[in-house]
Every structure is written in C-alpha cells, then in structure tokens.
Amino acid sequence: MIVGPVRYPELCARGRQLLLDHGFTLVENSSTVPWTDEQLHALLPGADAAVAGVEVYDEAALEVADDLRIISRLGVGLDNVDLKVARTRGVDVVNVPGGNAAAVAELAVGFMLALARQLPAMNTASREGRWDRYVGVELAGKSVALLGFGAIARLVARRLSGFDVELKVYDPFVDADDVAAAGGRLVGLEEAVADVDVVSVHVPHTPSTHHLVDDALIARMRPGTLLVNTSRGGLVDQSALVRGLASGRVGGAGLDVFEQEPVDASNPLFAFDTVITSPHAAADTVEAYDRIGWATAQAVVDVFSGRTPANVAN
C-alpha cells in the first residue's frame, strides 16, 4: 500500500504499527512535500490500498489504480478525491470526521484572540526593543458569526461560551433548536455577517460554497470585522479579501488556508500586518494525528479483513 502524508512514521506511529502488524508493505512519502500527480500516478499501479494526504485522486489517477480497494484519508476533507469515480471502480473512500475537530477549533479561537490583541505585532515590537503600547480589544462580550455548524464549529461555540459572546450561526442544514442548545441563534448568511465582530468560516468546500466570502458578502460586514478561515482556501475569494483589507471593511484576518497552496511569499495578503497565517496546520496536533492515524489504519485493516470500514464517504 502507498502512504502519501509526509512524516507519517513520526506522526502516526500507532496506526502505522497496526498496518505493519497486519502484514502490509508500506511505500511511504519520505520527502517533506506532497507527491505530485506524476509521482502518485507512478506508484498507483499495483497498489491495493492508500493512506491519502492532500495528493489528488482524480479520474486520471484512479484510471491507473487497477488494484486499489480503499483510499483512507488522513483527515476529514475529501475535495482531493473523486468520490463518484472511486465508487464506480469499486474503491471505498473513508475519512475520519471529527478526528481533528478539537485541534482546528482551538486554532480558530487562537486566531480570534491573536487578532483581537494584536499578538504578532506586539511580539515583533518586543523583539525589536520597542516598548510600544498596542491597545487591543477583548473577545469577551463580542459577537461572533460561525458560517457552518459541523463538528469543528460546535467545538468553537463550546470554547467561546466562556467568553460570553453573542453567537450567530449560518448553516442551512441544521435545526434552530440545535443551534440554540449551543448558545447560538440560527440566521441567514447575510444576517450572520452583518454587525458582528468576528466571522469564522467552517463550511465544506463544494461548488456551491466556492467563494462563499466574496465582495458582496464582505460589503455586508461592518468596518473592522475580523475574518477567520480554518476550513478551505477556496471558500474565500482572495482578491475580494485583499480589497476588504485595503478598505478597512475587514479589520484583520486569521488564515490557515489559501486558494493556492503552498502559498507564495509574494501573496498580496502578506502586505497587511493585520493578517495572521499558518501553513494549513490547524489539524496538526500530536493528539489529532494519533487519533486519525489509528482510525485511518483501522479502516484499511477492516477492508482486507472482510469488514465494512467506518465512515465510508462514497
């Protein structure tokens, strides 16, 4: 079987050992970057299972994967796998919903706090010997909009409960009573972003949600609104965000994801000192990798033991 995620032996030791104990021979990505399409396609012929990172399993890849029985995604997002084509070829695709929810939720709240208190700017000033006074704002008592209310957003809501925030939620697939039980109020998209201090994005990236945050939605925000995105880069129109930051409509942004990754150093978002970024690392905690690594390996073992794995997505 092939294993695409980098640093897999280090980060997923328990799951990896489970695969070895069940007799699997692992062809692992020993580099520090994801496999290219060319590298992946060269490895797929003869592979009977795959632990997938962010490498792309599209129709072209699956066409050369004649022996593949399962793609076990090391994470939650499946936008790099063509689920329909995989199904027609008899390939189970599984993921681990909620496996990294706590990690992502904590980073989202961390972005909110860092933006509110200007932590990166204060850190830079201190290191440069400048004892400047940066007057931030408190998160306590502010209003927060959650776009999407899945596992991650629900944990964000739980963690924000200690800050006594006013919580507005947009999600067309959840019940108002469910949101109310978490201390929030279910509203439409435009109402969610209007007159709040923070907008945090937590929806899956699909054709219908591509560029959910665009010029029109940003125009609905009040000046100085903070934007946090720990979901997928394609949910936010980067050009619109640049315009929003330049105009002050967006007061700052905490971004773990970008439309094009890896991000280039010349990205115009880096021109704003009110933008805080991380390299698509929201899910990267020791605890999350252990949980997800084990569940991912167990799914592969289940398929080859004649059992239906948990969380078959297709």
N, C-alpha and C positions, 0 to 999 in steps of 0.2 A: 504494500500500500504506500501511497505517497502522502507526505505531510508538508503542507505549504507554509504554515506560520513560522516566522523567524523565532529563534530562541526557544523552540518547543521543548527540547530536553531539559532546559533550565526552568522554564515557567510552568510546564505541565508534567512534572516528573512522575506524579502518581498515576495519571492517566496513561502516560507513555509506558510505564511499567506494566500496567494492565494489558496493553496491547502485546508487549513482548512476552508476557506470561501466557498469552493465548496463541503464541506461535507466529505472530505477524512479523514480517520483514519490512522494516521501515526505510523508505527513501526520503530523507529529510532535507529541508532547505537549510543549508549551512551558512548562507550569506546573511547580510543584515538588511536586505530589502526583499520585497515580494518577488516571486517568479514573474517574469514577463510572459506574455502569451506564447511566444516561441518556446521558451523553456518548459512551460506547462504542457504544451502540445507534444513535446518530445518525450515526456515522461508518462503520458496517459495511456499509450498502447501497452496492454498487458497489466495495467494497474487494476486491482479488483476493488479497492476502497481508497477514499481520500479524506483526510482531515484538511479542511479548507480554511484559509485565512481570507485575504482580500483578493486573491487571484481570481480571474474571471472564467467561470464555467458557462460559456455561452454555447450556441449551437455548433460553432466551429470546433470548440474544444470537445464537446460531447460526441461529435461525429467520429473522433479518433479513439474514443474511450470504449471500445467494444466489450471489455470485460468488467467494466465498472458496475458495482452493485449499490454503493452508497457514497454520498457526499455528506460528511458530518462537519457542519460549520462550527468553527471555534468562535462562537459568539451568537449574536441574535440576528443581525441584518442579513438579508438574503438577496439584496439587489445585485449581487455579483454572480448569481446563479439563475439560469433559465429554467424555472421550475417545470414549465409545460414540456419542454423538450426532454428534460431529465425523466419525466414520468413516462413519456412515450417510448423511451429507451429502457424502461424498467429500472431506473435508478432512484432509490429513495434519497430524499434530501431532508436532513434533520438539522435543527438548531437547538439552542438552549435558552428559551425565553426566561427572562428574569435572572439569568445566571450572573450578569454583570450589573444588574439594576442598582444595587446599593452603591457600587463604585461610581457609576455615571451620575447618580443623584447627588452624591457628595461633591463631585467636581462642579456640577451645576450651581449648587448653593455656594461653593467656594468662589466661583466666578462672581456671583452676586455680591458677596462680601468684599472681594478684592476691588471690584469696580466702585462700590459704594464708598469705600475708604481709601481709594487710590493707592493701594498697596504697592504696585510695581513702581510708581513714581516716587513714593516715599523711600523704597528700598534703594533706588538709584541715587536719590539725593543724599541719603546717609552714607553710601559707599563713596560718593564723590566729596564728602566732607561738608556738604551743605546742610545746615540745620533748619531747613525750611519748614514752615507750618502749612500742612496740607489739611484743609478743613473739609472733611468728608461728610457723609450723611449716614444715619443709622438705618439699618434694614428694618428694625422694629417699627411696627405701625404703618409700614408702606403697603402699597398694593402691587400684587404680582399676578400676571396672566400666564397660565400654562396652556400652550397650544398642544393638545393631545393629552390623554389621561390614561395611558397604559401603565405598565409596572413601574417604569422609571419615574414618570410624573407623579404617581401616587406616593412614592417614597420621597420625592421632593416636597410634596404637600405635607407629609408627616414631619419632615425635618423643619419645614418652615413654620409649623404650628407653634414652636417655641418662640418665634419672633412676633407672634400676634399680627400677622399680615392679613390684609384683605385679599382673598383668593378668588380670582375669576378663571373659569375653565372653558375652553372651547374643545369640543370633541363630539362630532355628530353620531358617534356610535356608543355613547354611554348614557346612562339614566341620570336624571337630575337628582334623584334621591341618593344615588351612589356618590355623586359629587358632594352633595350636602353633608353626607356622613363623614366626609374627609375635611369638612370645614370650608368648602368652596361653593361657588354659585355657577351653574351652567348657563352660558350665554352664547350668542353667535360670534362669529370670527371678528367682525368689525367692532362689536361692543367689547370684546375681550381686550383688544389692544388700545382702546380709547381710554384716556385718563387713568393710566396705571404707571407705576414707577419702573417696573421690570416686565419684559416679555421673555419667556423661556420656551424654547421650541423642543417638542418631544413627539412629533408625529413621524410615521414611517415615510420613506421617500418612494413615492409612486408617481406615475404620470399625472395623476390628479392633484398631487401635492407639490409637484416641481415648482420652484419659485413661489411657494406659498407667501413668503415675505418678499413683497415686491414694492415698487414705487407707490402703488395705490394703498397698500396696507401701511407702509411707513408714514404716508401722509395722514393716516387716521390717528397716529400716535401724537401725544403732546410733546412739545420740545423737551429734550433731555432724557427721553425714555431710554433705559438700558436694555440691550438685547443679548440674550444668551442662547447659543446653539451648541448642544452636545449630541445632536442626533445625526443628521447627514447634511453635507455641504450644499447639495442641490436644493434644499428647502429654502435657502436664502439666495436671492438674486444679488450676487456680489456687487455688481455695478450700482444697483439701487442702494445697497448698504453704504457704499462709498459716498454716494450723493447725500444719503441721510446723515452720515457723519459730518460731511463738509458743511451741511446746512445747520447742524445742531439739533435737527429733529431727533436723531439718535445720539444720545449723550455719551455712549460708550458701548463696547461690545466685548463679550467673552466668547471666544470661538475655539472649539476643539476640532472643528471640521471645516473643510473648504470645498468649493466646487471642483477645483483641480488639486489633486494630491499625488505626490508630495508637493507642498506649496513652494513657490519660487520666492527667493529673497526679494525680488523686485515687485512682489504683490502690492498693489496700491493701498491695501488695508494697513500695511505696516507703516505708512506715513503718519498714522494717527496714534498719538501716545495714549489715547483713551481706549485703544484696542488691546486686549489681553488674549494671547493664544496659547494653545498646546497642540502637539502633533498627533491628533486623533488618538489620544491616550486616555480618554475618560474611563474606559473599561479596564485599564491596566493597573490592577492591584494584585498583590500576591494571593489574596483570598479569592478574587474573581477567577483568576487563571486556574487555581486549583479546582474550584467548583466546575468550571466549564470544561477544563481538560479532562476531568474524570467523566462527566456526562457525555462528552463527545466520544471518548474511547468506548464507553459502555454501549453506546448506540451501534458502533461498528461490531463489537463483540456480539450483541444481540442479533444482528442481521446474519452473521455467519454461524450462529447457534440455532437458527431457525425461529427466532422470536421477532415480533414486531417491535421496533425501537420506539421509544417515547418521542413525541413531538415531530412526527413526520409532517413536513410542511407542504408536500405535494401529493 
